[in-house]
Amino acid sequence: MLVIVALLATACSEGSSERPVHTAAAATTETDMRLTSSAFSHETPIPTRYTCDGADVSPPLQLSDLPTDTVSLALVMDDPDAPAGVWDHWVEYDIEPREAISEAVTDLGTAGKNSWDRTGYGGPCPPSGTHRYFFTVYALDTELGLDPGADKASVLDALEGHVLDQATLMGTYSR
């Protein structure tokens, strides 16, 4: 019995480091949606092509098992290891539901503002060391209808209660 309790406590503490799920009130099941990339695998290095040291274009992303009633998608890419706090690299919303996001995409949905105070993708560019980059896609039951250039906080506030499912892909980059 103690072994089971210890295993459950370990599993719960490991899950607590995960990003919060912003689910709709009706959503009570475990996430099924998956986010992958043909350019890198979860928890592996992001190729230089997709960083400030390369072409600085967005990587290709693939989505599977989107909820059938998805109205729109929102996408956030951020770096929680930045020296000044979380650095937002890419914010998009009101994206038409799709199973693939092309490499170097420039017209995806409504572009939000990143931490460089501009819209569009800004690739990994850590000042030093290895940083983690989280790509999170939210399947929503509505369009957010925010004006272009909304920041990540505004997007996350607007999607509260509208998330049908979400998926995250994490890559690393070192300089």
N, C-alpha and C positions, 0 to 999 in steps of 0.2 A: 504494500500500500504506500509506504514512504517513497519507494522508487517511482511509482506512478505520479505522486504529488510532485516530486522533484522534476520529473520529465515535463509535466504540465507547466510548472513554474518556469522552467527553462524555455519552453516553447512560447509562453506568453511574453517573457522578457525579450526574446528574439523578435517577436512580432511587434513589440512596442516601438522599435526603431523604424518601422515602416511609416510611410507617409499616411496621413489620415485619409480615410475614404469619405468623400463628400456625397453620400448616397441620398437618393430621394427617399422620402418617408416610406414608400411602399417597397423599396428594395431591401430584402432581408437575406438574400442568398449570397454565397461566396462569389467573387468575381470570376467570370468565364472569359472575358475579353482578353486578348493577348496582343502585345506590341513587340515586334521584333524588327531587326534590320539585317539586310543582306551584307552590310558593310562591317558590322561587328556584332558580337554576342553579348548578352547580359553580363555585366561585371568584367568586361574585357576592355582593352584600350581602343579608343576611337582613332581611326586612321588619320594621319596628318592632313589629308585632303580636306577634311571637314573642320579644320581648326584655323586659327589666325596665322599659323605657320605654313599653311597650305593654301588651297583655293578658297577657303572659308565659305563653303557652300553647305547647305543642309544635307544630311545623309538620307538615303532612301529608308522609308519606314513602312512596315506592313502591319495591318490590323486584321485580326481574325476573331470570330465569334462576337461580332457587334450585336447588341440587342436589336431585335427586329423592329421595335418601335422607336429607334433612334431618329431624332429630328435634326440634330446638329452635333458637331464635335468641337471640343476646345483642346488646345495643345499648349503645354507649358514646358520649357526646358530651362532648368536652373542649376546652379552650382552652390551647394550649401557650404563648401569649403573655402569660399572667397574670404580674404582677410577682413574686408569691411562688412561681412555678413552675406546672406544669400544674394547671389548675383543672377539676375534674370537674363537669359540669353535669347529666348524666343517665346513670344506670346501670340497666339492666333485663336480666333473664336468664330462662331457662326460658319464653321466649315461644313460643307455638304458631306453627309455620310459616305465613306469610301473605305476600301480595303487596302489602298496603297497611297502613300505620299511620295511623290517622285523626288529623286535627288535634285538639289539645286532649285527647288520650287520657289517661285517668287510671288505667285498669285494663288494662295491657298484658301483663304477665307477673309475675315476682317483682321487686319494686322494690328496687334497691340504693341505697346511700347516696352522695350527692353531696358536694362539698367544703363545702357549707353545713351538713353533718351532718344532712341530712334526706333523705327519699326523694322520688322524683318528678322532674319536669322543672324546671329552673331556667334560664331563658333568658339569652342574652348580656347582660352588664352590665359592660362594661369601664370601669375608672376613667378612662381617657383613651385617645386614639388608636384605631387600627384593630387589631382582634384577629381571628384565624382560629379558626373553630369546626369541629371535625371530628366528623361523625356517622359512626360505623363500626358496621356490622351484621355479625355472625359467624353463618354457618350451621354448626350443630354436629351431630355424629353421636350426641349423647346430651343428656339434660337434666343440668344442673350439680348440682341438688339442694342448693344452698347455702341457708342460712337467709335469710329476708328481711332486708334492710339490709346485705348484704355490700358492701364497698367495691370500687372498680375493681380494685385490685391483687389482691384475692382472686378476683374474677371472671376476670381475665386468667390468673392461675395455674391456676384450675380448667379453663379451656378449652384449655390447652396440650395438644396432641396430639389434639384433638377437632374442629378446625376443618376443615370440608370446603371452605369458600370464605369470602371476606369482601369487603365493598364499602364504600367511603368516599365521602361527600359533604362538601365543605368550603364553608362560607359565611363571610362576613366581617361585622363590625359595627363601626361607629365612633360615638363620642360626642363 
